[in-house]
Amino acid sequence: MASIRGKEKKGTPGISTASLPDIIFILLFFFMVATVMRERDVKVQVIVPEGTEIVKLKKKSLISHIYIGKPSDPALGDASRIQLNDVLGDHKKVGEFVEIERKKLPEVDRKKMIVSLKVDTETKMGIVFDVKQELRQANALKINYAASPRGELE
């Protein structure tokens, strides 16, 4: 007759790592596609004011940013400066900046362009007024003031 053997202890099988490189490359590819690189290197210190009636803009490709605040580099002084793209400038270059930004947009969206002013809370309104006058002369009439929700600072 057949002999009955007792239950033998079986060890846990090893985990197969054959598909591990495939998973790593899929994750790497996903993060390469999904990651957005920072567009601007901000050279001025900007702490935006707090607001209560804040609306998040939907189409960010239509927004061009102008930063106004004290320079991060102390060698440039304490006076508020204007940053257009990655260059510090004065209010007289705002019109040229608007034209360059408009040309980057498709023809259909050029009239929808929004200029976002990110102004430090300590900045005097004189420089902001000068920038607004230049924007008006450049026919950039859609202006957005950046703000953070109450209780949250950027």
C-alpha positions as CSV (number, residue, x, y, z in Angstrom):
1,M,0.0,0.0,0.0
2,A,0.9,3.6,-0.3
3,S,2.6,5.2,2.6
4,I,1.3,8.5,3.9
5,R,3.8,11.1,4.5
6,G,3.5,13.9,6.9
7,K,3.1,17.5,5.8
8,E,6.4,18.9,4.8
9,K,7.0,22.6,5.5
10,K,7.3,24.5,2.3
11,G,9.4,27.7,2.2
12,T,8.0,30.9,0.8
13,P,8.9,31.3,-2.9
14,G,11.2,34.1,-3.8
15,I,9.9,37.3,-5.4
16,S,10.6,37.5,-9.0
17,T,12.5,40.7,-9.9
18,A,12.4,40.2,-13.6
19,S,9.8,42.9,-14.2
20,L,11.4,45.4,-11.8
21,P,13.4,47.3,-14.4
22,D,10.3,47.7,-16.6
23,I,8.3,49.2,-13.6
24,I,11.2,51.6,-12.8
25,F,11.4,52.8,-16.4
26,I,7.6,53.3,-16.6
27,L,7.7,55.4,-13.4
28,L,10.7,57.4,-14.7
29,F,8.9,58.1,-18.0
30,F,5.7,59.1,-16.2
31,F,7.6,61.6,-14.0
32,M,9.5,63.0,-16.9
33,V,6.3,63.7,-18.8
34,A,4.2,64.9,-15.8
35,T,6.8,67.2,-14.2
36,V,6.6,70.9,-15.0
37,M,9.9,72.8,-14.7
38,R,9.9,76.2,-13.1
39,E,9.6,78.8,-15.8
40,R,11.2,81.8,-14.2
41,D,14.1,82.5,-11.9
42,V,12.7,85.1,-9.6
43,K,15.4,87.7,-8.8
44,V,13.2,89.9,-6.6
45,Q,11.7,89.2,-3.2
46,V,7.9,89.0,-3.5
47,I,5.5,88.4,-0.6
48,V,2.1,88.8,-2.2
49,P,-0.7,90.4,-0.1
50,E,-3.6,88.4,1.3
51,G,-7.0,88.6,-0.4
52,T,-10.5,87.4,0.3
53,E,-12.0,87.4,-3.2
54,I,-9.5,85.2,-5.0
55,V,-10.2,83.5,-8.3
56,K,-7.8,81.0,-9.8
57,L,-7.1,81.5,-13.4
58,K,-7.8,78.5,-15.6
59,K,-5.6,78.9,-18.7
60,K,-2.1,79.6,-17.4
61,S,-0.6,79.7,-20.9
62,L,-2.2,83.1,-21.4
63,I,-0.6,84.7,-18.3
64,S,2.6,86.7,-18.4
65,H,4.2,87.6,-15.1
66,I,5.8,90.9,-14.0
67,Y,7.5,90.7,-10.6
68,I,8.0,93.9,-8.5
69,G,9.9,93.9,-5.3
70,K,13.3,94.4,-3.6
71,P,16.2,92.6,-5.4
72,S,17.4,89.3,-3.8
73,D,20.9,90.5,-4.4
74,P,21.8,93.1,-1.9
75,A,24.4,94.6,-4.3
76,L,21.5,96.0,-6.4
77,G,20.2,98.1,-3.5
78,D,17.0,98.4,-1.5
79,A,14.8,100.1,-4.0
80,S,12.0,98.1,-5.6
81,R,12.8,96.7,-9.0
82,I,10.8,95.3,-11.9
83,Q,11.5,91.8,-13.3
84,L,10.4,91.1,-16.8
85,N,10.9,87.4,-17.6
86,D,14.4,86.7,-16.2
87,V,15.7,90.2,-16.6
88,L,15.6,93.2,-14.1
89,G,14.5,96.3,-15.9
90,D,12.6,99.5,-15.5
91,H,9.0,100.5,-16.4
92,K,10.0,101.8,-19.9
93,K,10.7,98.2,-21.0
94,V,7.2,96.9,-20.1
95,G,5.8,97.7,-23.6
96,E,8.5,95.8,-25.3
97,F,8.0,92.9,-22.9
98,V,4.2,92.8,-23.7
99,E,4.9,92.7,-27.4
100,I,7.4,89.8,-27.0
101,E,4.9,87.9,-24.9
102,R,2.1,88.5,-27.3
103,K,4.1,87.2,-30.2
104,K,4.7,83.9,-28.3
105,L,0.9,83.3,-28.2
106,P,-1.2,81.9,-31.0
107,E,-3.0,84.5,-33.1
108,V,-6.4,83.5,-31.6
109,D,-5.3,84.0,-28.0
110,R,-3.4,87.3,-28.3
111,K,-6.4,89.4,-27.3
112,K,-6.9,87.2,-24.3
113,M,-3.4,87.7,-22.8
114,I,-3.4,88.5,-19.1
115,V,-0.6,90.3,-17.4
116,S,-0.2,89.1,-13.8
117,L,1.5,91.6,-11.4
118,K,3.2,89.9,-8.5
119,V,4.0,92.9,-6.2
120,D,5.6,92.7,-2.8
121,T,3.6,94.0,0.1
122,E,6.3,96.6,0.9
123,T,6.5,98.1,-2.6
124,K,5.4,101.7,-3.1
125,M,2.5,102.3,-5.4
126,G,4.4,104.8,-7.6
127,I,6.3,102.0,-9.4
128,V,3.1,100.0,-9.8
129,F,1.4,103.0,-11.3
130,D,4.2,103.5,-13.8
131,V,4.0,99.8,-14.8
132,K,0.2,100.1,-15.2
133,Q,0.6,103.2,-17.4
134,E,3.1,101.4,-19.7
135,L,0.7,98.4,-19.9
136,R,-2.1,100.8,-20.9
137,Q,0.0,102.3,-23.6
138,A,0.9,98.8,-24.8
139,N,-2.8,98.0,-25.0
140,A,-2.5,95.2,-22.3
141,L,-5.7,96.0,-20.5
142,K,-6.3,92.6,-18.8
143,I,-4.3,92.9,-15.5
144,N,-4.3,90.4,-12.6
145,Y,-2.9,91.1,-9.2
146,A,-1.5,88.0,-7.6
147,A,-2.6,87.4,-4.0
148,S,-2.6,84.5,-1.5
149,P,-5.7,83.4,0.4
150,R,-6.0,84.8,4.0
151,G,-3.9,82.8,6.4
152,E,-1.6,81.4,3.7
153,L,1.6,83.1,2.5
154,E,3.5,82.0,-0.6
